[in-house]
Amino acid sequence: MSVLPQLLKRNNFDVLKKFMKFVGPGIMVSVAYMDPGNYSTSVSGGAQFKFQLLFITFISNVFAIVLQCLCIKLGTVTGLDLAENCRRHFPKRWNYVLYAFAEIAIIATDLAEVIGTAVALNILFHIPLVWGVLLTIFDVLLILLFYRPDEHSMKRVRAFEIFVGILVGATVICFAVELFKISVPHKLEVFKGFIPNPIIFKEQQAMYISLGILGATVMPHSLFLGSSLVKPRVFDYDLKKYGQIREQPSVSAIKYTLKFSYAELIVSLFFIATFVNAAILIVAGATLYGQPDAEDADLLSIYQLLSQYVSPAAGLIFALAMLFSGQSAGVICTMAGQIVSEGFLEWSFEPWITRLVTRLIAIVPCFLVTIFLGEKGVSTILNLSQVVLSLILPIVSAPLIYFTMNRKVMTVADVDSAPPSAGTSEESRLLAKRSESVDYTNSTLLTVSSFLIWLTIGSLNCYLVFSYLMGADVHF
């Protein structure tokens, strides 16, 4: 009997050891859901409705997890990311249109990272916003040193994941410290915030802020990113087992990686993205609730409010969190720009040119707005970027759902387990492969759930943008 506990302990250790090999992609994806673009919306939600909108934060992360699981499945099963699958299966005209929307989304996302980093540098080091915007170009150099997806080296991939993980960890620590610095007399009130609340149907402003939180959480570029980050581990498995990287990953490689990739993603999003987004709202609800000047606060105003109503240290910690999240999100966004350009267009340019151009396109409008309009203009362009993201998300997420429910795309021939073919003709070999194929298409439940999430996010985002254009006081 004493052997059984030891065996279970050893098996659990082996599972944990294997799981640790997969830690990284989920952390990098979680960066897309906690960038500076989310901060003003969450602060406004806490300032106006205290903890009552926490359940929206939770639901939006559940939506993100479902879509990212589809990304993992697509990248693992096909060995191609979302952009590469679009290039392979769609006509050229469609690809050019989708590429244009994806590139606009990346530029709009990058605007938030550039602004967040520039504001943080201004607060922490008194660097003028104009110079802060220019300094954000240096994170591209970090990507040039570490991230080279054409080299199938897990050491380089792991080094890059650790670098981003350090920035993410620093962001999480900052918000954990913020939570310790605030006082919440009735702790149960916070937990009740995660229970669905009818307030969003009673007050229009609560509805607007809820939709803003939902729209700011699921970012278009994260779909391309999530489907690409899983590929190195699948390739590494086939390279070690077969001595080569196959056009489509082997069934054994898919079985080895898929479940652990799912687990790592879910753990990362729940313990990082959900925590950070909830922490922002909790801090705002505990300290800024009822303060009229907090309802429309921009990034700099949030720092000033926290310094005034909590302590100067709380304001500085927020600025540090914004710097770390802005830098990590900027790196990830530039990386997504390369994935999109190479995936859709199969550009022959050097990777550093693609990354540099992507970042410069985002920096130039920020730079001009900062010079001519100052801080107010920066807030306006940040709000505008969130409008663009809300409109583009349904367009770039539709192909993801289509591919993962398409049997032709998601079926893999299990060559290892196929019996020897009776003949030598190509036809007999194909028949043998078909007879041993594995179907990874979505279940009916997952397909329906994914479509409903897509329809919900798309409809609500369109409603939010329409309300904004009609002059409503909308928070993105």
C-alpha positions, -999 to +999 in steps of 0.1 A: +000+000+000+029+024+007+039+022-030+007+038-042+012+072-025+047+073-038+035+065-074+008+092-072+033+117-059+058+109-087+031+111-113+019+145-100+055+157-101+059+145-137+027+163-147+039+195-130+073+193-146+057+189-180+033+217-173+062+241-165+077+235-200+045+250-214+045+281-192+050+312-213+026+316-242-004+321-219+015+348-200+024+366-232-012+364-244-025+377-211-005+409-217-030+418-245-058+418-219-042+442-193-027+470-214-030+507-205-060+510-228-081+492-202-072+514-172-094+544-178-126+523-184-120+502-153-113+532-132-144+549-144-165+518-136-151+516-101-155+554-095-192+554-106-205+519-095-180+507-069-176+469-072-209+462-090-193+457-125-167+432-114-188+404-129-183+421-163-146+419-159-150+382-151-173+375-181-151+393-205-121+372-195-142+340-199-150+352-235-113+358-240-104+323-228-129+306-252-115+325-282-079+319-272-086+282-268-097+283-304-064+300-313-044+273-295-063+246-313-058+262-347-021+268-343-014+234-328-034+213-352-025+231-385+010+243-376-001+277-390-013+308-372-045+326-380-029+349-406-012+320-423-044+300-424-062+330-440-035+332-467-038+294-474-075+291-475-089+325-486-087+343-520-061+370-523-086+398-523-100+386-489-065+384-475-057+419-485-088+432-468-083+411-437-046+422-436-056+459-438-081+455-409-056+435-388-028+461-394-052+489-384-061+470-353-024+466-344-016+502-350-046+512-328-035+489-301+000+501-303-012+537-297-025+527-263+009+511-254+029+541-266+007+566-247+007+545-215+045+542-216+050+579-224+027+590-196+044+566-171+078+580-181+065+615-177+053+607-141+083+587-130+112+606-146+096+639-157+103+631-193+082+653-216+054+633-234+070+640-268+103+624-258+085+596-240+067+587-272+100+586-291+117+564-264+090+537-269+107+527-301+135+510-282+114+481-272+116+470-309+153+466-304+146+441-276+125+420-299+152+421-326+176+406-300+154+378-288+124+369-310+132+352-342+104+328-351+122+315-382+148+299-359+131+269-343+151+272-311+133+267-278+161+284-259+156+317-277+118+314-274+121+306-236+144+336-231+119+359-248+091+344-227+110+349-195+117+386-204+080+393-210+071+372-179+093+395-157+075+426-170+041+409-164+051+397-129+062+433-121+028+446-132+009+420-111+031+428-080+023+465-084-014+460-084-011+435-055+006+462-035-021+487-045-047+463-031-029+461+002-027+499+004-065+504+002-091+498+029-123+479+022-144+478+053-170+453+039-150+426+021-182+407+012-192+436-010-162+429-033-172+392-036-208+402-044-195+423-073-186+391-092-223+380-091-244+393-121-260+426-113-291+440-130-276+476-127-264+475-163-300+473-175-312+500-151-286+526-158-274+535-193-240+547-181-234+513-164-243+497-197-218+519-216-190+512-191-197+475-191-195+473-229-163+494-228-147+469-204-159+440-226-146+457-258-113+467-243-106+432-230-107+410-261-081+426-285-079+416-322-042+413-323-042+387-295-060+362-318-031+362-342-006+361-314-023+332-295-024+311-326+013+317-333+029+313-299+020+276-296+038+266-327+074+264-314+066+236-289+048+215-315+076+220-340+102+212-313+084+179-305+084+167-341+120+179-346+132+158-316+111+127-325+113+127-363+144+148-370+123+173-391+095+198-389+065+185-408+042+206-429+014+197-405+023+187-369+020+149-362-009+136-341+015+126-314+028+162-312-007+176-310-017+151-282+015+160-263+010+197-264-027+206-268-041+199-233-011+215-215-014+245-237-050+249-228-042+245-191-014+270-192-036+296-210-065+293-187-043+295-156-025+325-170-056+345-180-074+338-148-045+345-124-029+374-144-053+392-167-085+387-146-066+396-114-051+428-129-084+440-145-103+432-113-077+449-091-079+482-111-117+483-106-114+473-069-088+500-062-109+526-080-141+514-063-125+516-028-109+549-032-125+570-060-162+560-056-184+591-055-156+614-066-170+634-096-136+642-110-128+604-114-156+596-139-137+609-170-102+605-157-074+599-183-042+580-174-024+611-159-056+620-140-058+585-125-023+589-111-032+623-096-064+610-081-047+580-065-020+602-051-046+626-037-071+601-023-049+572-013-012+583-010+016+595-032+031+560-030-001+545-045+001+570-074+037+560-081+029+523-079+002+529-105+027+547-127+051+518-124+024+493-133+016+514-163+052+514-174+056+477-170+023+468-187+029+494-215+064+480-223+053+444-222+021+451-243+042+472-267+066+444-273+038+419-278+020+442-301+050+448-323+056+411-324+019+406-335+026+431-363+053+409-376+031+377-374+003+395-393+025+409-421+045+377-426+013+355-423-010+374-447+015+387-472+045+363-468+068+394-470+104+388-479+116+418-460+139+414-431+120+410-398+135+441-383+121+462-411+086+449-404+088+455-367+103+490-371+077+501-396+048+487-374+061+507-344+068+539-364+033+539-378+019+540-343+045+565-330+041+591-357+005+600-350+011+600-312+041+622-318+022+648-339-008+648-316+014+653-285+032+682-302+001+701-314-026+691-289-007+681-258-022+659-230-058+664-240-050+653-275-033+622-262-065+612-243-086+618-274-064+596-296-064+569-269-103+569-269-103+568-307-080+538-308-105+519-286-133+527-310-113+513-339-106+481-320-142+476-311-152+478-348-125+455-361-127+427-336-157+409-352-141+411-386-108+394-376-124+369-352-148+354-377-122+334-397-109+319-364-143+303-357-147+293-393-114+275-395-118+256-362-152+243-372-140+233-407-132+196-410-110+200-440-087+224-420-088+206-387-083+170-397-048+154-393-036+122-409-022+099-382+007+085-404+024+067-374-006+045-367-017+040-403-013+003-415+011-004-443-005+003-476-014-028-498-002-010-529+025+014-538+003+039-557-003+074-544-040+067-542-036+038-519-013+058-496-039+086-494-066+061-486-044+047-458-039+082-444-076+090-445-085+058-427-063+068-398-071+106-396-080+124-364-107+151-365-100+181-343-130+203-353-150+220-326-178+202-309-213+214-315-213+230-280-180+248-286-191+260-320-224+274-307-206+290-277-180+306-299-205+320-323-227+334-295-196+351-280-187+365-314-222+377-320-225+392-285-191+410-286-198+422-322-233+435-315-224+452-283-193+468-297-213+481-327-240+495-303-213+511-282-196+528-312-230+539-326-239+555-292-205+572-291-210+586-326-245+598-316-229+619-288-234+596-258-209+598-229-193+565-237-162+551-221-140+528-242 
